[in-house]
Amino acid sequence: MADDIDDLEELADRAEELGGENEVALSDLFNPSFMQKHTDFESLEEFFEKSPWTVKSEDDLDEIPDGPFNEYVDEHTVFANQDEMMNKAGEKWTTDQLGL
């Protein structure tokens, strides 16, 4: 029982550290493990290299029209669109940070 309490306290501490908004690099959200499990690609870099766009920065990514990008995501991932992909990556990152 003491171990359970310690585990809960550790989980609470980790959750408190994550409180509020977090800026997470795309490479951390879409790490190779995530990309290999959910996409046709080995890495985020390959995902962008094989795309019809040149993406060297987040600004480049912001310039891609949503419609064509969502089609690319739908075709090459298990997600219907970029929002689904981002949400799943965020959930995965959060659970990893919490040690769950």
Secondary structure, DSSP 8 states (H G I E B T S, - for coil): -HHHHHHHHHHHHHHHHH-S-----HHHHT-HHHHHHHBSSSSHHHHHHTSSS--SSHHHHHTS-HHHHHHHHHHHBSSSSHHHHHHHHHHHHHHHHHT-
